[in-house]
Amino acid sequence: MAAALLFLFPHLRESTGTDTPQAISAPESYASAVNLAGPAVVNVFSKRALRNHPLASHPLFPYYLNKMTPLQRERMQQNLGSGVIVDDSGYVLTNYHVISGAEQIAVVLADGREARAQLVGSDADFDLAVLKIDLPNLTAIEVGDPDRAQVGDVVLAIGNPFGVGQTVTQGIISATGRDVGNTGVGGYLQNFLQTDAAINPGNSGGALVDSRGRLLGINTTSVLNQTGLNQTGTSGGISFAIPATIALKVMQDLIEFGRVVPGWLGVEAENLNPLLARAFNLASTNGVIITAIYKSGPAHQAGLQPGDVITHINATPINDGKHGNAAMATLRPGEVVTITYIRDGETLATQATVSERPQAEDGQPQNGG
């Protein structure tokens, strides 16, 4: 019987080492990745006034507040979250919503040490905040390359869900370049990494790492609730992380300028559709077509014109406007970039010096990438 099964289903035969294609074996344990990244993931405790509590606007809130014991009130003031040590000098990345409205912020390390944290800066649009702690012998996380993450890659989420202590969940990258809701400064999209690793309340601000323990993104639970995808706040197999490249750029801006300073090229563009691609004799719809140029802006000075199709910024393919905005979100004013574009069927390249987006008369940044 067994011989007959092997004859009918030859793929059941044991590999001899010469069969092709070779099966890909997964590691039996990711303990080495956890041991590398775990010491850099911290618990964040922020104490806020009850007037800033998320339920403070509920009409029954005062009624229940008056019936609480002092201990119950104190517990209600505690907001639990996670953070990631990204520099051994003490800089910690976490989510904005973890520390929003906080009067005091404390950090507890994986080794049990505690420290009062200083808020360096925060940005609600990117849902990121930078803290600073003063402790010796800190372990900073190794940063990976989220731009190279592929759907199907194994990832680990490390954080403090529900305040139970440091916890690791495992999953895969479910999607990359995910645009969820109206997030991002001035229209810059977060370009989220999506994963099925469980990210629950308390995991916010923690680390999404690859199978070698390198940081790919900062986990966030707020996206689900903001967009109505999940009203419970718990993971249902759909979780999101802010790519480390964007998070680190935001951190650098907050440290240096006290605010996020998005890069600006001075163009308005729209996605290519099949009709536009045929009109411009293009082989594919990858890229964005420039519809307007800001006079004396970086793109104008670089020689770009309306009708040019941008296909790459540096080595990053610009398949659509979402990818273009995400690429711009990681650039800083003064940075020189190479722009690859198509004009009259010819592929060309030019260099542009990124600038800060100018302010409109109302004090708000002007639109355009």
N, C-alpha and C positions, 0 to 999 in steps of 0.2 A: 504493500500500500504506500509506504513512504517513498519507495523508488518511483512508483507511478506519479506521485505528487511532484517529485523533483523533475520528472520528465515533462509533465504538463506545465509546470511553473518553474522554469530554470532560474528565475531571479531569487528563488528561495535557497539556492545552493550557497553554501558557505564560501566566502571569498578566499581565493588562493593567494591573493596579493598581486596577481597579474591582471585581474578583471578590470575593465574600464566601463563606465566611469567609477572612480573611487568614491566610496561613501565618506561623508564628512563626519568626523566624530567630535562631539561636544565634550568639553571638560566635565569631569565628575563633580567638580567643586569650583566655586568662584571665591573661595575664602581668601586667596591672595589679593584679589581685587578689593575686597572689603577691608582687609588688613591695611591696604595702601590708602584707600580713600576715607575709611571710617574715622580715623583720628582728626580729620579736617572738617567733619560735619558736627555742628554744635546745636544745642537746644537754645531757643530764644524765648525768654519770658519778658513780656512787656506789661507793665501795670498802667491802666488807663482809668481816668475818671468815669464814673458810671454814666455821666451825661453823654459820654462818647461811645457808650456801648451800642452795638448794632441794633439792639431791640429798644433803645431809648425812646424812639418815636412811636412805639406801640402804645395804644391808649390804656392797656392794662398794666403797662410796665410799672408805674408808680404804686399801684395796688400791691403787686407781688413784691416790689422792693421793700415796702413797709413791713411786710410779713417775714422778711428774711432775717436770719440771725447775723451777727457781725461776721462770723466765719463764712457763711454763705455769700455775703456781700463781697468779702475779700476774694473768695474763689471766683466770683463772677467777674472781678476786675482783671483776672489773670488771662492773658492771651498767649496761647502756646503756639510756637512755630519752630522752624529750623533755620540754620544758616550754614554757610560754607566759608572756611578760612581760605582765602585765595592768595594771601601774602603773609610770610612769617613775621612781618612787622606788626601784624594784628588787624588787618583789614578783613572784614567779614561781609559777604553778600547775603542778602535775604530779600524777601518780598516786602513791598511797600505796605500791603494790607496787614502784614504781621505786626508792624510797629506803628501803624497809623493811629494818631491820637494818644500815643503812649506818653506817660509822664516819667516813667522809669523803664529802662531796658537792662536786662541782665542776660548773660550768656553762660551756659554750663557746657564745658568741654566733655568729650568722650571719656577722658581720664578722671572726671569728677571735679576738676577745678572750676571755680566760678569767678566771674569778673563783671563789674559794672561796665556797660557799653555806652560809648558816645555815638550819637547819630551824626555822621559826617554829612549826609545828604540823601535825598530820596526823590523819586519821580513816580507819580501815580500812573501816568500813561504807560510806562514800561513795567509798572508794578515791581520796581526794584528799589532797594535801599542799601546804603553802605554804612556799616558800623565799624567802630575802632575799639579794640580792647588792648589792655596793657598787661600782658603776661609773658614770661620767658618761655623759650623752648616750644614754640608753636609749630605745628605741622601744617604746612600749606598743601592744598590739593594739587596734583599734577593736572594740567589742562590738556584736553584732547582737541580734536578737530571736528566740530559738529558739521562742518560743511561736507565732510566725507562720509558722514553717517548714511547708511543705506537701510531701506525697509527690510526688516528681517534680522538686523543686527541685535544681538543680545545686549540688554541694558539692565542696570540695577538702580533702584531708587532708594536713597538712604535719607532717613529723617526721623522725626519724633511724632508719629501719628497718635492723636488723641492723648498725648502726654504720657504714653506708656514707657517711653525710653527709646533709645536708638534702635531702629528696625530697618531691615533690608527686604525689599520686595524685588522680584525679578520678572522681566518680560522682554519684549522686543520693540524695536522701532516700528510703529504701525504706519507712520507717514512722516514726511518731511515737508518743510515749506508750508505748513498749515496756517491759513489765515482764519482767525476765529474772532469775529466781532470787530468793533471799532477800536482796536488797540493800536498804540503806537503814537509817537510824537508827530504832530503835524501831518498825519496820514501815513507815517512810516509803519509798515506792518511788522509784527513781531517775528513772522517766519517760524512759528512754533515747531518744535519736535513733538510728535504725538506718540504715545506709548501705551501699552496695556498693562504696564507695571502699576500696581496699586499706589495711588497718591491720594491720601486722605487728609482731612483737617489735622494740622500739626506737621505734615510733610512739607507744607508751603515753605519755600526758601531753602529746602534741602537740595541734595545733589542728585542729578541723573548722570551716572557714569557708565563707561563702556566696560567690556569684559576684562579689561586690564586695570580698571580703577581710575581711569582718566575722566576728568569732568567734561561732560557734553552739554549740560544745561542746568538751569536753576528751576526746580519744580514749582509749579503754582497750581493751586486749586481754585483760584478766584475766577479763572476764565469760564469754567463750567457754569458757575452761578450767575456771572454777568450776562451770559448769552442765553440762559434758560435751558441749557442742555441738561443740567442736573440740579434739581432744587434741593436735594438732600445734602449736598456738599461732600458726598462720599464717592469714591471711585467706582465706576461701573464698567471698567475695561477701556475707558477713554480718559486719558490724562495728558497733560501738556507740560512742556518745559521750555523756558526761554533759552535759546542757544547761548553757549558760553561766550562766543565772539561778540554778540550784542551786549550781554551782561557786563563783560569786562570793559567794553567801550563806554557804556553808561557809567560804570564805576570810575573810570579815568576822568570822565567829564565832571562828575560830581566832586571828585577830589580836587581837581585843578580849577574848575570854574564855579562850582557850587550849583550847577544846573547842567542839563543835557544840551549839548551843542551839536545838532545834526549837521552832517555834511550837505552841501547844496551845489548842484551843477548848473542850475538856471535853465532847465528845460521843462516843457510840458509834453507828455507823450501818452500814447494809448496803445493798447495791445493790438497786435496784428491779427486780423481774421482772414479767412481764405479769400475773401473778395479783395481786400487790400493787398494781400500777397500776390494775387494774380495781376493786379493793376501795376505793381512795382516789379513784376517779373521775378518774384522770389520763389525759391524752391520749397520753403517751409514757412510756417507761421511763428517760428522762434524769433524773438526780438521784440522791441518796441519802436514804434515810428514816432519821430519828433514832430509834434504839431505846432509848437511855438518855442521861441528862444528868447530869453531875457537879455536885452541889450547890455553889453559889457559884462555879462555874467561869465562864469568859467567856461561853459560850453561855447558861447559866442566867441570868446577870445581864443578858443582852441580850434575854431574854424568849422564847427558843426552848423548845419542848416536844417530848417524845416524840411521834412521829407526823408532825411537820413534815418536809417534803421540801426539802432544800437543793438549789438548782439552780445557784447562782453564788456564788463568793467573789470579791468585787470584780467585775471584768469577766470572770473566768475561768469558763467553763461547767464544771459538775461533772456530767459525764455518768455517772460511776460512782465507786466508792470509790477506784480507782487515780488518777483525776484529782483527787479531793479530797485524797488524801495528797500528791500532787505539788504541789498548790497550797499546802498547809500547809508543805511543806518549804522554801519560799522566804520564809516569813513569820518575823518576829522578835518576841520578847516586847516588848510596849509598842506594837506597831503596831495601828492602828485599821483594821478591815476592814468592808466592807459585805456582809452576807449576804442573798442573795435566797432566799426560801423560799415554799412553797405550804402553806397551812393551810385546810382545809375548802373547797378549790377556789379560794381567793383567793390571788393572788400578792402577797406582802408583802416588805418589806425592813427590816432592822435593822442596827445597828452594834455590833460587839463589839471589845473590846480584847484582843488576843492575849496570852497569858501563857506562862510556861515550864511545862512539864509537871511536876507535883509528884512528889516521890520517894515510892515505897512504903516500907514498913517494912524491906524487904531492901536498900534503897538503890538499887533499880532504878526507872526511870521507870514510871509507871502506863500501862496500855494506854489506847487511845482517842485520837481525833484532836483 
